[in-house]
Amino acid sequence: MAQIGKASVRVFPRSYKKGDEVTVKTRVFHPQVNGRVKNQEGLYPEPFFINEIKVFYGDEMIMEVKASAGLSVNPFFNFTMKATRSAPLKMVWKDNQGKEYSEQDEIKV
């Protein structure tokens, strides 16, 4: 579990003009324990999962996702957006234990 919170955000293609469509691919390493499956000791473990994802383009939040324990282990997301200006694209993942993980990539128009 040493990789918990290791994240990546990549934008494609790497060069843009204003209005171009940008593909964003993201992943965060997280065990996503739902607490409903017994562990090797036969006990139900404490739930530990990503429950909130926010996307910021510069200082503006452009997307917010409320998630649940149903996400897969090491959840991977991709989405598209429009490049309107040069700014960092930042992803922030928060889990149900209050831990926050983030990563960003640059969009240069």
C-alpha positions as CSV (number, residue, x, y, z in Angstrom):
1,M,0.0,0.0,0.0
2,A,3.0,2.3,-0.3
3,Q,1.6,3.7,-3.5
4,I,-1.6,4.9,-2.1
5,G,-2.2,8.4,-3.4
6,K,0.2,8.2,-6.3
7,A,-1.6,9.9,-9.1
8,S,-1.2,10.8,-12.7
9,V,-2.9,13.4,-14.9
10,R,-2.1,13.5,-18.6
11,V,-3.6,15.7,-21.3
12,F,-3.5,14.8,-25.1
13,P,-2.6,16.1,-27.5
14,R,0.3,18.2,-26.1
15,S,-0.3,21.4,-28.1
16,Y,-3.5,23.3,-28.5
17,K,-5.3,26.3,-30.1
18,K,-8.1,28.0,-28.3
19,G,-11.2,25.9,-28.5
20,D,-9.4,22.6,-29.2
21,E,-10.7,19.5,-27.6
22,V,-8.4,18.1,-24.9
23,T,-8.5,14.5,-23.8
24,V,-7.7,14.1,-20.1
25,K,-6.6,10.7,-18.7
26,T,-6.2,10.3,-14.9
27,R,-5.5,7.6,-12.3
28,V,-5.0,7.5,-8.6
29,F,-3.6,4.4,-6.8
30,H,-6.1,3.5,-4.0
31,P,-7.2,0.2,-2.6
32,Q,-10.9,1.1,-2.7
33,V,-12.0,-1.1,0.2
34,N,-15.8,-1.2,0.4
35,G,-16.0,-2.8,3.8
36,R,-18.5,-5.5,2.6
37,V,-16.0,-8.2,1.7
38,K,-14.4,-10.3,4.5
39,N,-10.6,-10.2,4.7
40,Q,-8.3,-13.2,5.2
41,E,-9.1,-13.1,9.0
42,G,-12.8,-13.4,8.2
43,L,-13.6,-9.9,9.4
44,Y,-15.1,-7.0,7.5
45,P,-12.4,-4.3,7.1
46,E,-13.0,-0.6,7.7
47,P,-14.2,1.0,4.5
48,F,-11.5,3.1,2.7
49,F,-12.4,4.5,-0.7
50,I,-12.3,7.6,-2.9
51,N,-15.6,9.5,-2.4
52,E,-14.9,12.9,-4.0
53,I,-13.1,14.0,-7.2
54,K,-12.7,17.6,-8.2
55,V,-11.2,19.0,-11.4
56,F,-9.7,22.6,-11.6
57,Y,-8.8,24.4,-14.7
58,G,-6.7,27.3,-13.4
59,D,-8.5,28.5,-10.3
60,E,-12.0,27.4,-11.6
61,M,-13.5,24.1,-10.6
62,I,-14.9,22.7,-13.8
63,M,-16.2,19.3,-12.5
64,E,-17.0,17.6,-9.2
65,V,-17.8,13.9,-8.9
66,K,-19.3,12.4,-5.8
67,A,-18.1,8.7,-5.8
68,S,-18.8,5.7,-3.7
69,A,-17.2,2.4,-2.6
70,G,-18.3,1.0,-6.0
71,L,-15.3,2.5,-7.8
72,S,-12.6,0.0,-8.9
73,V,-9.3,-0.4,-7.3
74,N,-6.9,2.3,-8.6
75,P,-9.7,4.2,-10.4
76,F,-9.0,5.5,-13.9
77,F,-11.0,8.3,-15.5
78,N,-10.9,10.0,-18.8
79,F,-12.9,12.9,-20.1
80,T,-12.7,15.6,-22.7
81,M,-12.8,19.4,-22.3
82,K,-12.2,22.5,-24.4
83,A,-8.8,24.4,-24.1
84,T,-9.8,28.0,-23.6
85,R,-6.6,29.4,-22.0
86,S,-3.1,28.4,-20.7
87,A,-3.6,27.1,-17.2
88,P,-2.8,24.1,-15.0
89,L,-5.4,21.3,-15.0
90,K,-5.5,19.9,-11.5
91,M,-7.3,16.8,-10.2
92,V,-8.0,16.4,-6.5
93,W,-9.2,13.0,-5.1
94,K,-10.4,12.8,-1.5
95,D,-11.2,9.6,0.4
96,N,-13.7,8.8,3.1
97,Q,-10.9,9.0,5.8
98,G,-10.2,12.7,4.8
99,K,-7.0,12.1,3.0
100,E,-6.5,14.2,-0.1
101,Y,-4.4,13.4,-3.2
102,S,-3.7,15.7,-6.1
103,E,-1.8,15.9,-9.4
104,Q,-1.8,18.3,-12.3
105,D,-0.6,18.9,-15.9
106,E,-0.3,22.0,-17.9
107,I,-2.5,23.1,-20.8
108,K,-0.8,25.7,-22.9
109,V,-2.8,27.5,-25.6
